[in-house]
C-alpha cells in the first residue's frame, strides 16, 4: 500500500508529485502496451488457449492475468503453460507460472 496522501494544506508536495509521476511512468512502461494483439483464443472445458504470435520470436518478461469477479472469485487455481516454437517437439509444453488465486 502506498501512502499517497496530501499534506496538511491539502496539497501533494512537489517532491512527492515528481516521485509519483516516476512511479506512474514506470508502471506504464511495464504494462502500458501489449506485445502484440492476440491471434487466437479457444476454450476447452477448463482450459483457455491463447495464441499470441505467429511470426518471429518475441521475448515476454511479464504478463497480467485478471479475473472478472462480478459473480465472486471463481478461479481457485491456475497454471500458465507455454509452447515454444523453436523446440524440436511441438507438443511439449512448459509451466512458467502457477498459483492458487488470481
Residue pairs with C-beta under 8 A, 6 or more apart in sequence:
4 12
4 20
6 12
7 13
12 20
30 62
31 62
31 64
35 52
35 53
35 58
35 60
36 52
36 53
36 58
38 50
38 51
38 52
39 51
39 52
39 53
39 54
40 49
40 50
40 51
41 48
41 49
41 50
41 51
42 48
42 49
43 49
52 58
52 60
57 85
57 86
63 80
63 97
65 78
65 80
65 102
66 102
67 73
67 74
67 75
67 102
73 101
73 102
75 101
75 102
76 100
76 101
77 98
77 99
77 100
78 98
78 99
78 102
79 95
79 97
79 98
80 95
80 96
80 97
80 98
81 93
81 94
81 95
81 96
82 93
82 94
82 96
83 90
83 91
83 92
83 93
83 94
84 92
84 94
